[in-house]
Amino acid sequence: MEEERVVRMKRTLRAGRERVFDLLTGGLRLREWFCDMAWTQPWPGGRYALFWRYGLEVQGTFVEVEQPEEVLLVWQGSGDPGPTLVKWELEEGKEGCEVEVEHRGFGRDPRWNAALAEAEKRWAAALENLQSILEEGVDLREARRPLLGVSLEGMDAGRARREGIAAEMGLYVANVVPGGAAEAAGIRRGDVIVALGGYETMDYGRLLAAMQAFRAGDTVAVEVVRGQERLTFQATLKERPVPPVPDEPMEAAKTLRERYAQLGAALAGATAGLGEEEAGRRPAPGEWSVKEVLAHLSVCERSMHEYWAGIASGLVTEGEANPTVWPDRLSAILAVEPTLSGLLSRLARDMEETVRLIEHLSAETRADRYRYRRIVRSALEYPEHIEDHLGQIRRTAEVVHAQAGG
């Protein structure tokens, strides 16, 4: 009788069984360390579905669920010759929760060889990332994703027409990071990335999927549309730095408050001397006025608070809509705060609320290292977004002031 082919791996995690069990069975929790989208019905006979951006799909049924000790499920991956069985066992040990995953049911037919190799690779990476998420709060999928070094925006027919670009889809390069892979390759602000490494990049999700196929140090072909030309550049991807996150919210809040004070002073300086009519004037069709930019920044602050609440409560969902650029919402803000001084004051209050929110993160939120890191890291990185729009405000102010004959 031939020996059964089984993938079996074990790891000890510094966490309780209940928390680990939640990460193994909860739909939103699975997205934090394992897949990109998931929904689950974690009870015997319940269904589940897992999805990855690069195209893998897995569906199946929960066979046995004994919380917080054991989970047995039927596993059917897209492209697999047939269903297999995955079993998780959790035991409390002296150093934490001992987790073992067992994946069995691989046939001897050569068609199963790829599924077996993929399972060995997948579970090794998954257990490593599960441990990193629990103990350090770091998602290794993100930390190890190579860096191109660009800030991107969506592309549409309106922008293509205004800027004379022969592409209505793709990713518009809003900024190029100095010293990054894109700059070294020759990619410039205003280019539209349409493919990377042979994968089309018509939206940000597809770019992320393409990047998952590469590692730092790989050289990939990046296809861009520049004006009316289609060009190809060879970019050597760089390692993504993992920024430090303060362990204490008060320390993070102090840093954020200092940065906001600098930006508040810069915004005041950039808008000084503008009259109400000038601040409300668009420099060109399809572009924002200074007041609209300020309204957008206010919406961004408030949307960020809602986003953090979703992270902390486990209710964050994916969506394509971006409420921070919805024209109707910006118009509503300008109806309530029609003056330049009123908009600046509103934004200052929003920024102070952001700082206070970080200060008041609960002990429960801080204990979840992954969610805590996501919130604080996004807070500390957010001022870069304001900095980008500060440059836009300065340019717009110069244009409208000149148009007014100032």
C-alpha positions in Angstrom: 0.0 0.0 0.0 1.4 3.4 -1.0 2.1 5.9 1.7 -0.5 8.8 1.7 0.8 12.1 0.7 0.2 14.6 3.5 1.3 18.2 4.2 1.7 18.6 8.0 3.2 21.6 9.8 3.2 22.8 13.4 4.1 26.1 15.1 3.8 27.6 18.6 2.2 31.0 18.8 2.3 33.4 21.8 -1.4 33.8 22.0 -4.5 32.1 23.5 -6.5 29.4 21.6 -9.6 31.5 21.4 -7.8 34.3 19.6 -6.1 31.9 17.2 -9.3 30.0 16.5 -11.0 33.3 15.6 -8.2 34.1 13.1 -8.6 30.6 11.5 -12.4 30.8 11.1 -13.6 34.4 10.9 -14.1 35.8 7.4 -12.7 39.3 8.1 -9.9 37.8 10.3 -8.8 35.4 7.5 -8.2 38.5 5.3 -5.8 39.9 7.9 -3.2 37.1 7.4 -4.2 34.5 4.8 -6.3 35.7 1.8 -7.6 38.9 0.2 -11.3 38.2 0.5 -13.3 35.7 2.6 -16.7 34.7 3.9 -17.3 31.9 6.3 -20.1 30.0 8.1 -18.0 28.3 10.8 -20.3 25.5 11.9 -20.7 21.9 10.8 -22.1 21.9 7.3 -21.4 25.6 6.9 -19.8 26.9 3.7 -16.8 29.1 3.1 -15.1 30.9 0.2 -11.6 32.4 0.0 -10.2 34.6 -2.7 -6.7 35.9 -3.6 -6.0 38.9 -6.0 -3.8 36.8 -8.2 -6.7 34.5 -9.1 -6.8 31.6 -6.7 -10.2 30.7 -5.3 -11.0 28.1 -2.6 -14.4 26.9 -1.6 -15.6 24.2 0.6 -17.5 23.1 3.7 -16.8 23.0 7.4 -17.1 19.3 8.5 -16.2 19.6 12.2 -15.9 22.7 14.3 -14.9 22.3 18.0 -14.2 25.7 19.4 -11.4 26.4 20.2 -9.7 23.1 19.6 -10.3 21.8 16.1 -11.5 22.6 12.6 -11.9 20.1 9.8 -13.0 21.3 6.3 -13.2 20.2 2.8 -10.8 22.2 0.5 -11.4 22.7 -3.2 -9.0 25.0 -4.8 -9.4 26.4 -8.3 -7.4 24.2 -10.6 -7.1 21.3 -8.1 -8.0 17.9 -9.6 -10.4 17.3 -6.7 -11.3 18.1 -3.1 -8.9 17.5 -0.2 -9.2 17.8 3.6 -7.6 20.5 5.8 -7.5 20.0 9.6 -6.4 22.5 12.2 -5.7 21.4 15.8 -5.0 23.9 18.6 -3.5 22.9 22.0 -2.6 25.1 24.9 1.1 24.7 25.8 3.5 26.3 28.2 4.7 28.8 25.7 1.4 29.5 24.0 -0.9 27.9 21.5 0.5 25.0 19.6 -1.1 25.0 16.1 -0.9 22.1 13.7 -2.3 22.2 10.1 -2.7 18.9 8.2 -3.6 18.9 4.6 -4.4 15.4 3.1 -6.1 13.7 0.2 -3.6 14.4 -2.5 -3.8 11.7 -5.2 -0.9 9.8 -6.8 -1.9 11.0 -10.3 0.7 13.4 -11.7 -2.0 16.0 -11.9 -1.8 16.3 -8.1 1.9 17.2 -8.0 1.3 20.9 -8.5 -1.5 21.0 -5.8 0.8 19.3 -3.3 3.7 21.6 -4.0 1.5 24.7 -3.7 0.0 23.4 -0.4 3.5 23.0 1.1 4.4 26.5 0.0 1.1 28.0 1.1 1.0 26.6 4.6 4.6 27.4 5.4 4.0 31.0 4.4 0.6 31.1 6.1 1.9 29.9 9.5 4.8 32.3 9.4 2.4 35.2 8.7 -0.1 34.1 11.3 2.7 34.2 13.9 3.9 37.6 12.7 0.3 39.0 12.8 -0.3 37.7 16.3 3.1 38.6 17.9 4.3 41.6 16.0 1.3 43.0 14.2 3.1 42.9 10.9 1.6 41.5 7.8 4.5 39.8 6.0 2.6 39.8 2.7 2.7 43.6 2.8 6.2 43.9 4.3 7.7 41.6 1.7 5.8 43.0 -1.3 8.4 44.8 -3.4 8.3 48.6 -3.8 8.0 50.4 -7.1 8.2 53.9 -5.6 5.2 55.8 -7.0 2.0 57.4 -5.7 -0.9 56.5 -7.9 -4.3 57.8 -8.8 -7.1 56.4 -11.0 -7.3 57.2 -14.7 -10.4 58.1 -16.6 -11.5 59.7 -19.9 -11.7 63.2 -18.4 -8.1 63.2 -17.3 -7.0 61.6 -20.5 -8.7 64.4 -22.5 -7.4 67.2 -20.2 -3.8 66.0 -20.2 -3.6 64.6 -23.7 -2.9 61.0 -22.7 -3.7 58.1 -25.0 -5.1 55.9 -22.3 -8.4 56.1 -20.4 -7.6 53.2 -18.0 -4.5 52.4 -16.0 -2.8 54.0 -13.0 -1.8 57.6 -13.1 1.6 58.4 -11.6 0.9 61.3 -9.3 4.3 61.4 -7.7 7.6 59.5 -8.0 9.5 58.7 -4.8 13.1 60.1 -5.0 15.6 57.3 -5.2 12.9 54.7 -5.8 12.8 52.0 -8.5 10.5 54.0 -10.7 12.7 57.1 -10.8 15.8 55.0 -11.5 13.9 53.3 -14.4 12.9 56.6 -15.9 9.2 56.7 -15.0 7.9 60.2 -14.5 5.0 62.0 -12.9 2.1 62.0 -15.4 2.8 58.6 -16.9 0.1 56.0 -16.8 1.1 52.5 -15.8 -0.8 50.0 -17.9 1.2 46.8 -17.3 3.8 45.4 -15.0 5.7 42.2 -15.5 3.3 41.2 -18.3 0.2 41.7 -16.1 -2.3 44.4 -17.0 -2.7 47.1 -14.3 -6.0 48.7 -15.2 -6.7 49.3 -11.5 -5.0 49.2 -8.2 -6.2 45.7 -7.3 -4.6 44.3 -10.4 -1.4 46.1 -9.7 -1.3 44.5 -6.2 -2.0 41.1 -7.8 0.9 41.6 -10.3 3.3 42.7 -7.5 2.6 39.4 -5.6 4.4 37.5 -8.4 7.8 39.3 -7.7 10.3 39.9 -4.9 12.6 42.8 -4.0 15.6 42.7 -6.4 13.6 41.4 -9.4 13.8 43.5 -12.6 10.4 43.8 -14.3 9.1 45.5 -17.4 6.8 48.4 -16.6 4.7 49.6 -19.6 3.4 53.2 -19.4 1.6 55.6 -21.6 3.3 59.0 -21.8 1.2 61.4 -23.8 0.6 59.7 -27.0 3.4 57.2 -26.7 3.5 53.7 -25.2 6.9 53.1 -23.5 8.5 50.2 -21.6 10.9 50.6 -18.7 13.0 48.1 -16.8 12.5 48.7 -13.1 14.5 46.8 -10.4 12.0 46.5 -7.5 13.2 47.6 -4.0 12.5 46.2 -0.5 9.6 47.7 1.3 10.7 49.2 4.6 8.5 48.3 7.6 8.1 51.6 9.5 8.3 51.5 13.2 5.1 52.1 15.2 5.2 53.5 18.7 4.0 51.0 21.3 2.2 53.8 23.2 -0.6 55.8 21.6 0.4 59.0 23.5 3.8 58.9 21.8 2.2 58.5 18.4 -0.3 61.3 19.1 2.5 63.6 20.1 4.3 63.1 16.8 1.1 63.5 14.9 0.2 66.7 16.7 3.6 68.3 15.9 3.2 67.4 12.3 -0.3 68.7 12.1 0.9 72.0 13.7 3.4 72.4 10.9 0.9 71.6 8.2 -1.7 73.9 9.7 0.8 76.8 9.6 1.7 75.9 6.0 -1.9 75.9 5.0 -2.5 79.2 6.5 0.5 80.6 4.7 -0.5 79.1 1.4 -4.0 80.7 1.6 -2.9 84.0 3.0 -4.0 86.9 0.8 -6.6 85.0 -1.1 -10.0 86.6 -1.2 -13.2 84.6 -0.9 -13.9 84.7 -4.7 -10.4 83.7 -5.5 -10.4 80.8 -3.0 -13.6 79.5 -4.6 -12.5 79.8 -8.2 -11.4 76.8 -10.2 -8.1 77.4 -12.0 -9.3 75.3 -15.0 -12.3 73.2 -15.9 -12.3 69.9 -14.0 -9.8 71.1 -11.4 -10.6 71.9 -7.7 -10.7 75.3 -6.2 -8.7 76.0 -3.0 -12.0 75.7 -1.0 -12.8 72.3 -2.6 -9.3 71.0 -1.7 -9.9 72.1 1.9 -13.3 70.4 1.9 -11.7 67.2 0.5 -9.1 67.2 3.3 -11.8 67.6 5.9 -13.7 64.7 4.4 -10.5 62.6 4.4 -9.9 63.2 8.1 -13.5 62.2 9.0 -13.5 59.2 6.6 -10.2 58.1 8.3 -11.9 58.0 11.7 -14.7 55.8 10.3 -12.1 53.5 8.7 -10.3 53.1 12.0 -13.5 52.3 13.7 -14.1 49.6 11.2 -10.6 48.2 11.8 -11.0 48.2 15.5 -14.5 46.6 15.4 -13.6 44.1 12.6 -16.2 45.6 10.3 -13.9 47.0 7.6 -15.1 46.0 4.1 -13.6 46.5 0.6 -15.2 49.0 -1.7 -14.5 50.9 -4.9 -16.3 54.1 -3.9 -14.2 57.0 -2.6 -16.4 59.3 -0.5 -13.6 61.9 -0.1 -13.9 63.0 -3.8 -17.7 62.8 -4.2 -18.6 66.2 -5.7 -22.0 66.3 -3.9 -20.4 65.9 -0.5 -17.8 68.6 -1.2 -20.6 70.9 -2.3 -22.5 70.2 0.9 -19.5 71.1 3.0 -19.1 74.4 1.1 -22.7 75.2 1.7 -22.2 74.8 5.4 -18.7 76.4 5.5 -18.6 78.9 2.6 -15.7 81.0 3.9 -12.0 80.2 3.7 -11.5 80.9 7.4 -14.4 78.6 8.2 -12.9 75.8 6.1 -9.5 76.2 7.7 -11.1 76.1 11.2 -13.1 73.0 10.3 -10.0 71.2 9.1 -8.1 72.2 12.2 -10.9 70.7 14.4 -10.9 67.5 12.3 -7.1 67.2 12.7 -7.3 67.7 16.4 -10.0 65.0 16.6 -7.6 62.7 14.7 -4.9 63.2 17.3 -7.4 62.8 20.2 -8.7 59.5 18.7 -5.1 58.1 18.6 -4.7 59.2 22.3 -7.8 57.4 23.3 -7.2 54.1 21.7 -8.5 51.5 24.2 -6.4 48.8 25.9 -8.4 46.2 23.9 -7.4 47.9 20.6 -3.8 48.1 21.7 -3.7 44.4 22.6 -4.5 43.5 19.0 -1.1 44.2 17.5 -2.2 44.0 13.9 -5.2 46.3 14.2 -3.3 48.7 16.4 -0.4 48.9 13.9 -2.8 49.5 11.0 -4.5 52.4 12.8 -1.4 54.1 14.1 0.7 53.6 11.0 -2.0 55.0 8.7 -2.3 58.0 11.1 1.4 58.7 11.0 1.6 58.3 7.2 -1.5 60.4 6.5 0.2 63.9 6.7 2.0 63.0 3.4 -1.5 63.2 1.8 -2.0 66.7 3.2 1.5 67.6 2.0 0.6 66.6 -1.5 -2.5 68.7 -1.5 -0.6 71.6 0.1 1.4 71.8 -3.1 -1.8 71.8 -5.1 -3.2 74.6 -3.0 -0.1 76.7 -3.6 -0.2 76.2 -7.3 -3.9 76.9 -7.5 -3.5 80.0 -5.4 -0.9 81.4 -7.7 -3.0 80.7 -10.8 -6.2 82.2 -9.5 -4.4 85.2 -8.1 -2.8 85.8 -11.4 -6.2 85.4 -13.2 -7.6 88.1 -10.9 -4.8 90.4 -11.8 -3.1 90.2 -8.4 
